[in-house]
Amino acid sequence: MLLQDLRYALRSLWFSKGFATVAILCLGFGIGLNTTIFSIMDGVLLRPYPYPDPDRILVVGEQNQKADSRSALSYLDMRDINQSPSSPFVAIAASSGRSLTVSDGAGEPERFPGAAISWDLFSMLGTPPILGQGFTADQDRVGAGGVVLLSHDLWTVRYQQDSNIVGRTILINARPHQVVGVMPPGFRFPNQQRLWIPLVPAVANDPRDFRGLFAFGRLKPGISQAQATQQLDAIFAGFAEQYPATHQNWTSWLRTLREAFLPPEVPLVIWIMMGSVTLVLLIACSNVANLLVARATGRRREISVRAALGAGRGRIVRQLLTESLVLGLLSLPLGIALAEVGTRLISAGMPTDAVPYYVRWTVDWRTIAYSAAIAMATALVFGLFPALQVSRGDLHGDLKEGTRGNTATSSWLRSGLVVVQVALALVSLLGALLFLRTFQNLDAANVGFDPRPLMTMRFFLPGEEYERPDAKLRRVEDIVRRVEALPGVQAAFASNYVPLSGGGGGGQVIVEGQPARQDELAGIVLNAVTPRFVTTMGMTLVAGRDFTDAEGFSRPDVAVINQMMARRFWPKGDAVGARFRISGDPAQNPWFTVVGIVNDVNLYGIDPENPNPPAAGFIPYAYQQTLNTGLTIRVAGPPSNITSGARREIRASDPNLPVYQVQTGEEIRRLRFWQYGLYGWIFGTIGVAGLLLASVGVYGVLSYSVTQRAKEIGVRVALGAGHRDVLRLVVGQGLALCGLGVTVGLVLAPGATWLSRAMLYNVSPFDPLSFIAVSVMLLFVAFLASYLPARRATRVNPVTALRGE
């Protein structure tokens, strides 16, 4: 029986190729968009992380209950928790990000993102090396010889998968390290790391309140996250008694891997995307349902004949549903192909290394199973109601009237589906427009300086030579002088940060002459810079002066601050000449005298959630010298023209210095909000798809209406109605349907756009301009979709239309 239904369905669709083609295209497009976003959701939110029992691994940190702030774990706290008999974990292991330079004769020195890790971290994760072995406890202690683990891609690219690499000695930051193993392909824990060294030698001297370790704990059997929190809080209560100066009001916090690794806005964006493509799929289903209603209405005589020959209603419904299921199956390959293209395009639209290694989306068996499920589900959704409606007809009436039976029910059903389509399309388009406007606003936002003339890069100072502060300072000064002498360079400065990129420091501020209650101190960003940073950045000196050349390469107690810091701490306008320092040890944090005030700049780019520039201070580079140093160059012409010359001068100063992250200021600026451009592109595609499908629905309904109303139109023309009257009749019907859909959409849209409010910048989720623009666009598209059927209606011959009666 099923095979008979399938054969009949295929034969019926074969003789209705136009109908089948449009239905398959609509469904395939809707399924393709849904499958694309599902593959992203599956990779980011649903698929478990690639470790044994990943739900038993928690990220461990500390939080200050009084200040309502969170931080990572300190090394001494992690050590004591590991040694505590009441610890809820089998073990706690940690990672600390490091900039690691490899130099070994296999090529030029290269800097890679690396990490210092606990010796048992990878074994706790359940990911052993594929070559060699992991670290041992003896290797992760002070005084042990240097060892290193390599990532598979570093081993492949730099060492051509040399199987003899294990046991070989290479230089890491100019110190010998023995390669002990190579990790599996793709493994880059915790975030795009390429090599790893032992943790303890790097952090053993950190004070107890230096909370900088990304720590992971695997729960003991039978211990829940809530129980682990209680046990850790008891341990931290003991810390507060033992170390009141550093641990008063401090307790623990625990998060799952997914909670810790994913930015909070990512799940929300993905769910909104999933909701948007579901709307598009519903629009596609509405289109196919409309087509089926029209087709079934035209087949009422055929169905009545079958019923007269003994076919029951259930048998007729099953046959019609079989045709719907066949349409769903035929649309599945198109949907999967579109999903494959969609996932590739989304991946291509993201910067290199933007997605963590443990997140991967692909069209695999899970995605195909999802596609098949929604293909079958949508087939039932769009096929069931038309099948029930058409099988409910009057047998004798339909046989008597042929195909011109009562079509009132199908007409209101088809019109209702169009209203739903337009409403859903409006919601989709509004989301797309809001994200596109956010991207445009971010792109046009003023960061306080012009990044277009800037070229930036970083260099690393490896080896024992640069452990001495004077050696670092001399090398940095030499490099800045050399680069400034290059043709086309207007100014340059070195710093512990790169504008719009990252780095720098900060802390809580004590202002001379003002109360200094520790729990009420405000924080600032504090960056160390060499001379001419104001000129290089193109900032404006509002008051006072810039650093002199002598001050920038020495340790005078002077500082330049921005307007935000001046307003916050010296609201009376007396900042120049005032003094401040960072809280902590006075021997390490001296008093700085403010000598100048510069305009506010967004040092790290525009943050949609907090667009105001931070309070910031700038001190001479000598106070915060770093091995990982940023170099910013202001160029008279195109910034890329200076790249080779700057590299050459850095190599001339010291050939062992790796140069990396070479980017123009404009590239960095745009990379700060690349995801909003991607969101806008995805939502724009979804919105346009919904708009096109909705316009197809309007066109289909009006075309069918013109066919059904041919007699009425013929009578109108015979009685003297002109072309304009007929056009007005048909186009008015289309605009009325679209207007009702727009009205419904405007009622539903605020609830949907409100969900995205946290991700919008300089545009309200209820922005009237966006609502008006989308409404007008939909009405205009409805007019275009109505015009073609209306033109066809004007060509109705009244004699021909009336002859059939």
Residue pairs with C-beta under 8 A, 6 or more apart in sequence:
2 322
5 318
5 319
5 322
6 322
6 326
8 319
8 322
9 319
9 322
9 323
9 325
9 326
10 326
12 323
13 19
13 20
13 323
13 326
13 327
14 20
16 295
19 291
19 295
20 327
20 330
22 287
22 291
22 696
23 287
23 288
23 291
23 292
23 327
23 331
24 327
24 330
24 331
24 334
25 331
25 334
26 284
26 287
26 288
26 693
26 696
27 284
27 285
27 288
27 327
27 328
27 331
27 335
27 375
27 378
28 331
28 332
28 333
28 334
28 335
28 338
29 280
29 284
29 334
29 335
29 338
29 689
29 693
30 277
30 280
30 281
30 283
30 284
30 285
30 335
30 378
30 689
30 693
31 281
31 284
31 331
31 332
31 334
31 335
31 338
31 339
31 371
31 374
31 375
31 378
32 334
32 335
32 336
32 337
32 338
32 339
32 342
33 277
33 280
33 281
33 338
33 342
33 685
33 686
33 689
34 274
34 277
34 278
34 280
34 281
34 335
34 371
34 374
35 335
35 336
35 338
35 339
35 342
35 363
35 367
35 370
35 371
35 374
36 277
36 338
36 339
36 342
36 343
36 346
37 270
37 273
37 274
37 276
37 277
37 682
38 274
38 367
38 370
38 371
39 339
39 343
39 361
39 362
39 363
39 367
40 270
40 273
40 343
40 346
40 361
41 270
41 271
41 273
41 274
42 361
42 366
42 367
42 370
43 359
43 360
43 361
43 362
44 262
44 266
44 267
44 270
44 359
44 361
45 258
45 262
45 267
45 270
47 360
47 366
48 54
48 55
49 257
49 258
49 358
50 127
50 358
51 57
51 125
51 126
51 127
52 126
53 126
53 218
54 257
55 256
56 218
56 219
57 124
57 125
57 216
57 217
57 218
57 219
57 257
58 216
58 217
58 218
58 219
58 225
58 228
58 254
58 255
58 256
58 257
59 214
59 215
59 216
59 254
59 255
59 256
59 257
59 259
59 260
60 73
60 78
60 81
60 89
60 92
60 215
60 216
60 217
60 232
60 252
60 253
60 254
61 70
61 71
61 72
61 73
61 211
61 215
61 252
61 253
61 254
61 255
62 70
62 71
62 72
62 73
62 74
62 77
62 211
62 236
62 250
62 251
62 252
62 253
63 69
63 70
63 71
63 250
63 251
63 252
63 253
64 70
64 71
64 249
64 250
65 249
65 250
65 251
66 249
66 519
67 249
67 519
70 253
71 211
72 211
72 212
72 213
72 214
72 215
73 92
73 94
73 211
73 213
73 214
73 215
74 206
74 207
74 208
74 209
74 210
74 211
74 212
74 213
75 94
75 199
75 200
75 203
75 204
75 206
75 210
75 213
76 206
76 207
76 208
77 208
77 211
77 239
78 92
78 94
78 213
78 215
80 235
80 239
81 87
81 89
81 92
81 232
81 235
82 89
82 91
82 92
84 235
86 231
86 234
86 235
87 231
87 232
87 235
88 217
88 219
88 220
88 223
88 227
88 228
88 231
88 232
89 217
89 218
89 219
89 220
89 228
90 124
90 217
90 218
90 219
90 220
91 120
91 124
91 217
91 218
92 118
92 215
92 216
92 217
93 117
93 118
93 119
93 120
93 121
93 124
93 215
93 216
93 217
94 117
94 118
94 121
94 199
94 213
94 214
94 215
94 216
95 115
95 116
95 117
95 118
95 121
95 189
95 190
95 193
95 199
95 213
95 214
95 215
95 216
96 115
96 116
96 117
96 199
96 202
96 203
96 212
96 213
96 214
97 113
97 114
97 115
97 191
97 193
97 214
98 114
98 115
98 116
98 197
98 202
99 111
99 113
99 114
99 460
99 627
99 628
100 111
100 112
100 113
100 114
100 172
100 173
100 194
100 195
100 197
101 109
101 110
101 111
101 112
101 171
101 172
101 173
101 174
101 460
101 462
101 658
102 109
102 110
102 111
102 112
102 154
102 158
102 170
102 171
102 172
102 195
103 109
103 110
103 170
103 171
103 174
103 462
103 656
103 658
104 170
104 171
106 158
106 159
106 170
107 158
108 658
109 462
109 656
109 657
109 658
110 158
110 658
110 660
111 458
111 460
111 658
111 660
112 154
112 193
112 194
112 195
113 191
113 192
113 193
113 194
114 193
114 194
114 195
114 196
114 197
115 189
115 190
115 193
115 196
115 197
116 196
116 197
116 198
116 199
116 201
116 202
116 203
117 135
117 196
117 197
117 198
117 199
118 140
118 198
118 199
118 200
119 134
119 135
119 136
119 137
119 139
119 140
119 198
119 199
120 135
120 137
121 189
121 216
122 128
122 129
122 134
122 149
122 183
122 189
123 134
124 216
124 218
125 189
125 216
127 183
127 184
127 187
127 189
128 134
129 149
129 180
129 181
129 182
129 183
129 184
130 152
130 182
130 183
130 184
130 185
131 155
131 163
131 165
131 166
131 181
131 182
132 166
132 179
132 180
132 181
132 182
133 180
133 181
134 149
134 180
134 181
135 147
135 149
135 180
135 198
138 144
139 145
139 147
139 180
139 198
140 198
140 199
140 200
140 201
141 198
141 200
141 201
142 200
142 201
142 204
143 201
144 198
144 201
145 178
146 172
146 175
146 176
146 177
146 178
146 197
147 177
147 178
147 179
147 180
147 197
147 198
148 170
148 172
148 177
148 178
148 179
148 180
148 195
148 196
148 197
149 179
149 180
149 181
149 182
149 183
149 195
149 196
149 197
150 159
150 165
150 179
150 181
150 182
150 183
150 194
150 195
151 182
151 183
151 187
151 188
151 193
151 194
151 195
152 182
152 183
152 184
152 185
152 186
152 187
153 185
153 194
154 194
154 195
155 161
155 162
155 165
155 182
159 165
165 179
165 182
166 179
166 180
166 181
166 182
167 178
167 179
168 178
168 179
169 176
169 177
169 178
169 179
170 176
170 177
170 179
171 177
171 462
172 195
172 197
173 460
173 462
173 463
173 627
174 462
174 463
174 464
174 465
174 656
175 462
175 463
175 464
177 197
183 196
186 357
187 357
188 194
188 356
188 357
189 357
189 358
190 214
190 261
191 261
191 356
192 353
192 356
192 357
199 213
203 212
203 213
206 212
207 246
208 243
208 246
208 247
209 246
209 247
217 228
219 225
219 228
223 231
225 254
225 256
228 254
229 252
229 253
229 254
232 251
232 252
232 254
233 251
233 252
235 252
236 247
236 250
236 251
236 252
237 251
239 247
239 250
240 247
240 248
240 249
240 250
261 356
261 358
265 758
265 759
268 755
268 756
268 758
268 759
269 679
269 756
269 759
272 431
272 752
272 755
272 756
273 682
273 683
273 686
275 752
276 427
276 428
276 431
276 683
276 686
276 687
277 686
279 424
279 425
279 427
279 428
279 686
279 690
280 424
280 428
280 686
280 689
280 690
280 693
281 374
281 378
282 420
282 424
283 420
283 421
283 424
283 425
283 690
283 693
283 694
283 697
284 378
284 693
285 378
285 381
285 382
286 382
286 417
286 418
286 420
286 421
286 697
287 417
287 421
287 693
287 696
287 697
287 700
288 327
288 382
289 381
289 382
289 383
289 385
289 386
289 417
290 414
290 417
290 418
290 697
290 700
290 701
290 704
291 700
292 320
292 324
292 382
292 383
292 386
292 387
293 386
293 389
293 390
293 410
293 413
293 414
294 410
294 414
294 700
294 704
296 303
296 320
296 386
296 387
296 389
296 390
296 410
297 390
297 403
297 405
297 407
297 410
298 403
299 390
299 403
300 390
300 393
300 398
300 403
300 405
301 398
301 399
301 402
301 403
301 405
303 316
303 390
303 391
303 393
303 398
304 393
304 395
304 398
304 399
305 399
306 316
307 313
307 316
307 395
308 395
308 399
313 391
313 392
316 387
316 391
317 384
317 387
317 388
317 391
320 383
320 386
320 387
320 390
320 391
321 379
321 380
321 383
321 384
321 387
323 383
324 379
324 380
324 382
324 383
324 384
324 387
325 376
325 379
325 380
325 383
327 379
327 383
328 375
328 376
328 378
328 379
329 375
329 376
329 379
331 375
332 371
332 372
332 375
335 371
335 375
336 363
336 367
336 368
336 371
339 363
339 367
339 371
340 363
343 361
343 362
343 363
346 361
346 678
346 682
347 355
347 361
349 677
349 678
349 681
350 674
350 678
351 671
351 674
354 674
385 413
386 413
389 409
389 410
389 413
390 410
393 405
393 406
394 405
394 406
397 405
397 406
398 405
407 708
411 705
411 708
414 700
414 701
414 704
415 701
415 737
417 697
417 701
418 694
418 697
418 698
418 701
418 737
418 738
418 741
419 737
419 740
419 741
419 744
420 741
420 744
421 693
421 694
421 697
421 698
421 741
422 694
422 697
422 698
422 737
422 738
422 740
422 741
422 742
422 744
422 745
422 778
422 782
423 741
423 742
423 744
423 745
423 748
424 690
424 694
424 745
425 687
425 690
425 691
425 693
425 694
425 741
425 745
425 778
426 741
426 742
426 745
426 746
426 749
426 774
426 775
426 778
427 745
427 748
427 749
427 752
428 683
428 686
428 687
428 689
428 690
428 691
429 687
429 688
429 690
429 691
429 774
429 777
429 778
430 687
430 749
430 752
430 753
430 770
430 771
430 774
431 683
431 686
431 687
431 752
431 753
431 756
432 680
432 683
432 684
432 685
432 686
432 687
432 688
433 687
433 770
433 773
433 774
434 753
434 756
434 760
434 763
434 765
434 767
434 770
435 676
435 679
435 680
435 683
435 684
435 756
435 759
435 760
436 680
436 683
436 684
437 760
437 763
437 767
437 770
438 608
438 676
438 679
438 680
438 759
438 760
438 761
438 762
438 763
439 673
439 676
439 677
439 679
439 680
441 761
441 762
441 763
442 606
442 608
442 673
442 676
442 761
443 670
443 673
445 602
445 606
445 611
445 761
445 762
447 500
447 601
447 602
447 605
447 606
447 669
448 539
448 599
448 600
448 601
448 602
448 613
449 499
449 537
449 538
449 539
449 601
450 538
451 499
451 500
451 664
451 665
451 666
451 668
451 669
452 639
452 664
452 665
452 666
453 490
453 538
453 634
453 635
453 636
453 639
453 665
454 499
454 536
454 537
454 632
454 633
454 634
454 635
454 639
454 664
454 665
454 666
455 632
455 633
455 635
455 639
455 640
455 642
455 643
455 646
455 662
455 663
455 664
455 665
456 498
456 499
456 501
456 630
456 631
456 632
456 633
456 661
456 662
456 663
456 664
456 665
456 668
457 630
457 631
457 643
457 646
457 647
457 659
457 660
457 661
457 662
457 663
458 498
458 628
458 629
458 630
458 631
458 659
458 660
458 661
459 479
459 629
459 631
459 650
459 657
459 658
459 659
459 660
460 627
460 628
460 629
460 657
460 658
460 660
461 472
461 475
461 476
461 627
461 629
461 654
461 657
462 627
462 656
462 657
462 658
463 656
465 471
466 472
466 475
466 627
469 622
469 625
472 625
472 626
472 627
473 553
473 621
473 622
473 625
475 653
475 654
476 494
476 530
476 621
476 625
476 629
477 530
477 553
478 653
479 494
479 631
479 649
479 650
479 653
480 492
480 493
480 494
480 530
480 631
482 649
482 650
482 652
482 653
483 489
483 492
483 631
483 633
483 645
483 646
483 649
483 650
484 491
484 492
484 532
486 642
486 645
486 646
486 649
487 645
488 635
488 636
488 637
488 641
488 642
489 633
489 634
489 635
489 636
489 642
490 535
490 536
490 634
490 635
490 636
491 532
491 535
491 536
491 633
491 634
492 532
492 536
492 631
492 632
492 633
492 634
493 529
493 530
493 531
493 532
493 533
493 536
493 552
493 631
493 632
494 529
494 530
494 621
494 629
494 630
494 631
494 632
495 503
495 504
495 527
495 528
495 529
495 530
495 533
495 621
495 629
495 630
495 632
496 503
496 504
496 505
496 527
496 528
496 621
496 624
496 625
496 626
496 628
496 629
496 630
497 503
497 504
497 527
497 603
497 630
498 630
498 632
498 661
498 668
499 537
499 601
499 603
499 632
499 665
499 668
500 602
500 603
500 604
500 605
500 665
500 668
500 669
500 672
501 604
501 630
501 661
501 663
501 668
502 604
503 527
503 626
503 628
503 630
504 525
504 526
504 527
504 528
504 603
505 525
505 526
505 527
505 528
505 624
506 523
506 524
506 525
506 526
507 523
507 524
507 526
507 582
507 583
507 584
507 589
508 518
508 521
508 522
508 523
508 582
508 583
509 521
509 522
509 523
509 524
509 569
509 580
509 581
509 582
509 583
510 516
510 521
510 580
510 581
510 582
510 583
511 569
511 570
511 578
511 579
511 580
512 578
512 579
512 580
512 591
513 578
514 569
516 583
518 583
521 583
522 568
522 569
522 615
523 615
524 565
524 614
524 615
524 616
524 617
525 603
525 614
525 615
525 616
525 617
526 582
526 616
526 617
526 618
526 619
526 624
527 603
527 616
527 617
527 618
527 619
527 624
528 618
528 619
528 620
528 621
528 622
528 623
528 624
528 625
528 626
529 547
529 552
529 618
529 619
529 620
529 621
530 552
530 553
530 620
530 621
531 546
531 547
531 548
531 549
531 551
531 552
531 553
532 546
532 552
533 539
533 546
533 547
533 618
533 632
534 541
534 546
534 560
534 596
534 598
535 546
535 634
536 632
536 633
536 634
537 601
537 632
537 634
538 634
539 598
539 599
539 601
540 598
540 599
541 596
541 597
541 598
542 563
542 597
542 598
542 599
543 575
543 576
543 596
543 597
544 560
544 576
544 594
544 595
544 596
544 597
545 595
545 596
546 560
546 596
547 558
547 560
547 595
547 620
550 556
551 558
551 620
552 620
552 621
553 620
553 621
553 622
554 620
554 622
555 620
555 622
555 623
556 620
557 590
557 591
557 592
557 593
558 592
558 593
558 594
558 595
558 619
558 620
559 580
559 592
559 593
559 594
559 595
559 617
559 618
559 619
560 594
560 595
560 596
560 597
560 598
560 617
560 618
561 575
561 594
561 596
561 597
561 598
561 615
561 616
561 617
561 618
562 597
562 598
562 599
562 600
562 601
562 613
562 615
562 616
562 617
563 597
563 598
563 599
563 600
564 600
564 612
564 613
564 614
564 615
564 616
565 575
565 615
565 616
565 617
566 573
566 575
566 594
566 597
568 615
569 575
569 578
569 580
569 615
570 578
575 594
575 597
576 594
576 595
576 596
576 597
577 593
577 594
578 593
578 594
579 591
579 592
579 593
579 594
580 591
580 592
580 594
580 617
581 589
581 590
581 591
581 592
582 589
583 589
592 617
592 619
598 618
600 613
601 613
601 616
602 611
602 613
603 613
603 614
603 616
604 672
605 668
605 669
605 672
605 673
606 672
606 673
606 761
608 673
608 676
608 758
608 759
608 760
608 761
609 758
611 761
611 762
631 646
631 650
632 665
633 639
633 642
633 646
635 641
635 642
639 664
639 665
639 666
640 664
643 662
646 659
647 659
647 662
650 657
650 659
651 657
651 659
663 671
676 759
676 761
679 759
691 777
691 778
691 781
694 741
694 778
694 781
695 781
695 782
695 784
695 785
696 785
698 734
698 737
698 738
698 781
698 782
698 785
698 786
699 785
699 786
699 788
699 789
701 734
701 737
702 730
702 733
702 734
702 785
702 786
702 789
702 790
703 788
703 789
703 792
705 730
705 733
705 789
706 713
706 730
706 789
706 790
706 792
706 793
706 796
709 793
710 796
710 801
711 801
711 802
711 804
711 805
713 726
713 729
713 793
713 796
713 801
714 796
714 797
714 798
714 799
714 800
714 801
714 802
715 798
715 801
715 802
716 725
716 726
716 729
717 726
717 796
717 798
718 798
718 802
723 794
726 790
726 793
726 794
726 796
727 787
727 790
727 791
727 793
727 794
729 790
729 793
730 786
730 789
730 790
730 793
731 783
731 786
731 787
731 790
733 786
734 782
734 783
734 785
734 786
734 789
734 790
735 779
735 782
735 783
735 786
737 782
738 778
738 779
738 782
739 779
741 778
742 775
742 778
742 779
745 775
745 778
746 771
746 775
749 771
750 765
750 766
753 765
753 766
754 765
754 766
756 765
757 764
757 765
763 770
